[in-house]
Amino acid sequence: MRTLLLLIALSTLLTACLHEPIHQGNRLDGNEIYLIQKGDSKFSIEQKLGTPSLNNTLHPNRVTYYEEFEDEESGKLLWRSVEIVYDSALRAQKITRAGFEDKK
């Protein structure tokens, strides 16, 4: 009985030491983000990025991919997002990137 209690206490202490990084929203790959261009179809964008985190009910042709994560080096909570506005043919008309390094 003592051994069992000792094992339970030890496993509880060890699981408390494990650190799981915080991540919410879409997983946005910086390389994939810059492959998206004006004129791309909604289907092809969703194939690359997945389903958007936010759909705007007042503006049905505007979607937002949002990611919030903990930086492994500094431990700070960072965020980045991509907002895409589609035209009536569901082609990307405007792409706004925030929180990404500029790759021009």
C-alpha positions in Angstrom: 0.0 0.0 0.0 2.8 2.4 0.9 4.5 1.7 -2.4 1.4 2.5 -4.3 0.9 5.8 -2.5 4.6 6.6 -3.1 4.2 5.9 -6.8 1.1 8.0 -7.1 2.8 10.9 -5.3 5.9 10.6 -7.5 3.9 10.5 -10.7 1.9 13.6 -9.6 5.1 15.5 -8.9 6.7 14.5 -12.2 3.6 15.5 -14.3 3.7 18.9 -12.5 7.3 19.4 -13.8 6.3 18.9 -17.5 5.6 22.2 -19.3 3.2 22.2 -22.1 3.4 25.3 -24.3 0.3 27.4 -24.7 -1.2 27.4 -28.2 -4.6 28.6 -29.3 -6.2 29.1 -32.7 -4.7 28.0 -36.1 -1.2 26.8 -36.5 0.2 29.4 -39.0 3.3 28.5 -40.8 5.2 31.6 -42.0 6.2 30.0 -45.2 2.6 29.0 -46.1 1.3 32.5 -45.3 3.5 34.1 -47.9 2.4 31.6 -50.6 -1.1 33.0 -50.5 -1.6 35.8 -53.1 -4.4 38.0 -54.3 -6.6 36.1 -56.7 -6.3 32.8 -55.0 -9.6 30.9 -54.5 -11.1 30.4 -51.0 -10.8 26.7 -51.6 -7.1 26.8 -52.3 -6.4 29.0 -49.3 -8.4 26.7 -47.0 -6.4 23.8 -48.3 -3.2 25.5 -47.2 -4.3 27.1 -43.9 -7.3 25.0 -42.8 -10.6 26.4 -41.5 -10.4 30.0 -40.2 -10.6 30.8 -36.5 -13.0 33.7 -36.9 -15.8 34.2 -39.4 -17.3 37.6 -39.4 -21.1 37.3 -39.6 -21.5 41.0 -40.5 -19.0 40.6 -43.4 -19.4 37.0 -44.7 -16.5 37.5 -47.2 -14.0 38.3 -44.5 -12.2 35.6 -42.5 -9.4 35.7 -39.9 -6.8 33.1 -39.1 -5.5 33.8 -35.6 -2.7 32.1 -33.6 -1.7 32.7 -30.0 1.4 30.9 -28.7 4.1 30.9 -26.1 7.6 31.7 -27.4 9.8 28.9 -26.4 12.9 31.1 -25.8 11.4 34.1 -24.0 8.3 32.5 -22.5 6.2 35.5 -23.8 2.8 35.1 -25.2 2.8 36.1 -28.9 0.1 36.4 -31.5 -0.1 36.6 -35.2 -3.0 36.7 -37.7 -4.0 36.8 -41.3 -7.2 38.5 -42.4 -8.5 37.7 -45.9 -11.3 39.6 -47.7 -12.8 37.7 -50.6 -14.7 39.2 -53.6 -18.0 37.9 -54.8 -16.3 35.1 -56.8 -14.6 34.0 -53.5 -11.1 35.0 -54.7 -8.7 36.7 -52.3 -9.1 40.5 -52.8 -7.1 41.8 -49.8 -4.7 40.0 -47.5 -3.5 41.5 -44.2 -0.8 39.8 -42.2 0.1 40.8 -38.7 2.8 39.5 -36.4 4.9 37.9 -39.1 8.4 38.8 -40.1 8.4 40.8 -43.4 9.6 38.6 -46.3 9.7 41.0 -49.2 
